[in-house]
Amino acid sequence: MRMDKASDTAGAAGETAAFGYSHVKTAAFAFILAVLTLVPLGAAFSGEAQLGFAALLTMTAGFFGVWMIGMLARLAWRGPVLIVSRHGIADRRIGPKVIPWERVRQIYVFRARSQVYLAVVPDDPEAYIDPPGPFEKLSLWVSDALRLPRFSLPLMGLDATQRAIMMALRRHMPPGVYQEPERLPRGL
């Protein structure tokens, strides 16, 4: 976690909390995914697997290979991913726009499929999505398909703990933002 201070006083109103990807966690996960990609490929092309099983192993390797490419893209990411300030919250994976606290209806943490997410529910979600690129479109499609809140921001792989992120939110979030889900997201 990096703290940018607008003043010399710690905890001042101008303080911004910025959370990026942990390169150590991401590299370790990319290595595991590389193994999960290469082992099925090796088994598929060893010549001992039957055609149907070799096809299944190749599809499995393709799935993990695409996921590994995503992790390698995370390693190339520079700068913060999640930014929390007195002005609002921004997740650069979805777009560069800051969602002002006045427009946030609720914010909460939930767990789905053993993954921890931060749900941000603004008044007008579409106003904060810049023309989404392919990764942003995929993220929004997955959220919609699983009936998760539109801005379900995965906390896995960030360089801070869930507790540190929640402390930054509490420090900057104005009173009156509802912090419990109106309905539990599907899959919980």
Steps between C-alpha positions, in 0.01 A plus 500: 500500500627846417377810676520834319465789740375838395609643835761421761245373751434124496130429463434840346201546272726514191647155553449244226537125536614322185519123467680328214564142399746304709769390256610214730147354531434550130828340392439201729149457359629533142758227571230266636287571192799430274539158663124438465534589131811299417420176686174432310665598172787260567257221583285576194792488257691215661339261254350279772172689545199400295363759260200609712708523818776689315239751379373546857856551626565755225185695591603494866844629409340773287281612792796527737714656226253784446484556875883503511506770231270706722744462788790603277300808399463578871878483536531765229244726674654819635347725762210452736198284430265609778506863618310621805495872582282759667350567154390143431616160383648391167594161362721540195413149379156634407589854403688808615197685634463560872160410639421789738385402849181701446405257221584178692185339635671209672835333535578165658734202493370156405643159422401305189662179383781537762588844362460826695335790316431862578157596367446866416141589408473852351179677400583478128754221434526565124624856559825369650598253232718654234480330166601162640787308351497121464599427863246749635228353278586151624492616863160666454363200310609262778341725764175513302499125423551409867248764609765676704493876553616682185818619670616184676867571545715196581741563785716196424851585398504857629798614702296560817288294732122518506530669840725777363257565215204513739688742729566729202132484405385581852746789521376662179139386465243752625233386746178378346644262239322170557755228575288185483370332183135563412499143374773240517668451164420170331743219568552577867 
